[in-house]
Amino acid sequence: MDAPRQANSGHPGTAMALAPLAAVLFGRVMRHDPADPAWPDRDRFVLSAGHASILLYSMLFLSGYGLDLDDLRHFRQWGSRTPGHPEVHHTAGVEVTTGPLGQGVGNAVGMAIAERVTRARYGADVCDHHVFAVAGDGCLQEGISHEAASLAGHLGLGRLVVVYDDNHITIDGSTALSSSDDAGERFRAYGWHVEEVGEVAEDCDRLEAAIRGAMAVEDRPSLIRLRSHIGYPSALYTDNPKAHGDPFPPEEIAATKRLIGLPPDRSFYAPTELVSAFRSHVAGRGARQRRDWSTRFDAWGGDRSAWAAALTGSGRPGWETRLPTFAAGERLATRQAIGACFNATLDVVPGLVAGAADLTGNTGTRLDGEATQSREHPEGRQIHFGIREHAMGAAMVGMALHGGVLPAGGTFLVFSDYMRGAVRLAALSKAKVLFVFTHDSVGLGEDGPTHQPIEHLAALRAIPDLRLIRPADANETAAAYRIAVDGAGPTVLVLSRQALAVLDATAGAPVDRGAYVLVDRSEPDLVLIGTGSEVAVCVSAAERLELDGTAVRVVSMPSWDLFAAQPEQYRDSVLPPGVARLSVEAATTFGWERWADASVGIDRFGASAAGEVVLANLGITADDVAARGRALLTSRGLR
């Protein structure tokens, strides 16, 4: 109650109602050691109901994760270690960044997948733990949780335990205003074990018994439905929607403290003997559990190189030598090229798991010879997410933050809209995820404007800390994959459906610098800047302009963000100041003014026809680019 009151902001009610549950999880059940928050075999805790962050911060304080009372006093303040919603890498003990409701459920499903894959491949001696999540009514109303729960039930993720805080309250009021489904029956239909524990939110022993009972169910995930009362034990705010998102008035805080025997005039009351006892208890349990694991790990005879690479989602030393190189003139779609890269490196990127939202063959995410992830094949590296883009995105974030796997997931670029929340959280979380978005332009053809992306590149480029690469051909695709595996954080690969000719000079090109000179002239009159399939269009347009006596430089710019990170001197060497620049991309021209004086693009929706016909009618041809180049030079008085 005190922290939201001091911040004049926050969500006290859920945290109050779930305090006994949190104490049971952190103090009795979970395997965790505050002295080593990154211990690989710790249990994972996901607060999907991230608005109740003060609950998690209170437990991290009591458990000894480095938070102190001043951190709690600075709840939700600039620069504090206790932000409004939990943020991974910001506060020790926080496993995932949560807040957008339902995303945490998907994250927890992904963590359970990663735990199972890692345990099956490397053995229970080094990986043998559970994933616990707390979700509220809002989480279960969001559609993403339906997708994630369905996937978890299908896979039979027995190490996943979700506690559903069934408090009947959302911001607007009673859940009866908007929902009348039976969550328990819904999860049973998904294939979950469901335990309806009822009114035991204040009974620590019965809470522990329910959790341990769920942990014993190995063949399917478990949902514990807990009937809690938001704001309890406040006389005024119990079961009151105001307890959800409003700090309590000082007089009600004092009255509630009297009810439970705390000094009503003391804020942030944490008796030293209580804190010390709790920390000592947690530290003792955790240290023993971690020592036991360390002993097993020291005796483990498994592949330590593979283990180390898998934990970080990286490759074995020298792994990049296995990447294929493609000959100039060879024709293949970049979606095919990424599939070749995946399959060429399966044994040297041991954490790689891949799949798609029912588009495995279409997106190049099929792993040859690998088992499908399932109850029968828990080691399976091929994941069929089904038509569940929302869940796929959130699960991949959870998989990456769990460690042990490098998740790659594919769908059409236009359907990145479904996944945008998860992609954004991947960037915010610095989760090492490989998003494979194919069918990247109107060049995909007859499926028409519903499937032809226009604004999607701009929308994804707008997300901070997201590495987006749109390679021009197969060689640039291999380089992009290398960048993703060797780098940190999420990478988006934007790939073509249609076959593209491998260009001269792309093998070994500096794709990691974001842009480079592909075709050069010592003193160019014009620079054509292309991405993806339009780089070849720029090359052909340059040949036409050269016939007019125009000196043209062609620049391939697969990644705006990588290029923007380069020193100014390099950027100027690629795009010389004062030289006319024309960008060419089969997408909206929005944002290109940063790099170009004029743009060839598509600022309308597409159309249904063969890809070549659509591109021609929308002006994405070498002749159109050459004509626009001449017009740009004329406008600048250079022709």
Secondary structure as GFF3:
##gff-version 3
##sequence-region A 1 639
A	DSSP	alpha_helix	2	7	.	.	.	ID=ss1
A	DSSP	alpha_helix	12	17	.	.	.	ID=ss2
A	DSSP	alpha_helix	19	24	.	.	.	ID=ss3
A	DSSP	pi_helix	25	29	.	.	.	ID=ss4
A	DSSP	beta_strand	44	47	.	.	.	ID=ss5
A	DSSP	three_ten_helix	50	52	.	.	.	ID=ss6
A	DSSP	alpha_helix	53	63	.	.	.	ID=ss7
A	DSSP	alpha_helix	69	73	.	.	.	ID=ss8
A	DSSP	alpha_helix	103	122	.	.	.	ID=ss9
A	DSSP	beta_strand	131	136	.	.	.	ID=ss10
A	DSSP	alpha_helix	137	141	.	.	.	ID=ss11
A	DSSP	alpha_helix	143	155	.	.	.	ID=ss12
A	DSSP	beta_strand	160	165	.	.	.	ID=ss13
A	DSSP	beta_strand	169	170	.	.	.	ID=ss14
A	DSSP	beta_strand	173	174	.	.	.	ID=ss15
A	DSSP	three_ten_helix	175	177	.	.	.	ID=ss16
A	DSSP	alpha_helix	183	190	.	.	.	ID=ss17
A	DSSP	beta_strand	193	198	.	.	.	ID=ss18
A	DSSP	alpha_helix	204	215	.	.	.	ID=ss19
A	DSSP	beta_strand	222	226	.	.	.	ID=ss20
A	DSSP	alpha_helix	242	245	.	.	.	ID=ss21
A	DSSP	alpha_helix	250	259	.	.	.	ID=ss22
A	DSSP	alpha_helix	272	299	.	.	.	ID=ss23
A	DSSP	alpha_helix	304	312	.	.	.	ID=ss24
A	DSSP	three_ten_helix	319	322	.	.	.	ID=ss25
A	DSSP	beta_strand	331	332	.	.	.	ID=ss26
A	DSSP	alpha_helix	334	344	.	.	.	ID=ss27
A	DSSP	beta_strand	352	356	.	.	.	ID=ss28
A	DSSP	alpha_helix	360	363	.	.	.	ID=ss29
A	DSSP	beta_strand	382	384	.	.	.	ID=ss30
A	DSSP	alpha_helix	389	402	.	.	.	ID=ss31
A	DSSP	beta_strand	406	412	.	.	.	ID=ss32
A	DSSP	three_ten_helix	413	415	.	.	.	ID=ss33
A	DSSP	alpha_helix	416	429	.	.	.	ID=ss34
A	DSSP	beta_strand	434	438	.	.	.	ID=ss35
A	DSSP	three_ten_helix	442	444	.	.	.	ID=ss36
A	DSSP	alpha_helix	456	461	.	.	.	ID=ss37
A	DSSP	beta_strand	467	469	.	.	.	ID=ss38
A	DSSP	alpha_helix	474	486	.	.	.	ID=ss39
A	DSSP	beta_strand	491	494	.	.	.	ID=ss40
A	DSSP	beta_strand	500	501	.	.	.	ID=ss41
A	DSSP	three_ten_helix	511	513	.	.	.	ID=ss42
A	DSSP	beta_strand	516	519	.	.	.	ID=ss43
A	DSSP	beta_strand	526	530	.	.	.	ID=ss44
A	DSSP	alpha_helix	534	547	.	.	.	ID=ss45
A	DSSP	beta_strand	552	556	.	.	.	ID=ss46
A	DSSP	alpha_helix	560	564	.	.	.	ID=ss47
A	DSSP	alpha_helix	568	574	.	.	.	ID=ss48
A	DSSP	beta_strand	580	584	.	.	.	ID=ss49
A	DSSP	three_ten_helix	592	594	.	.	.	ID=ss50
A	DSSP	beta_strand	598	600	.	.	.	ID=ss51
A	DSSP	alpha_helix	611	617	.	.	.	ID=ss52
A	DSSP	alpha_helix	622	635	.	.	.	ID=ss53
###
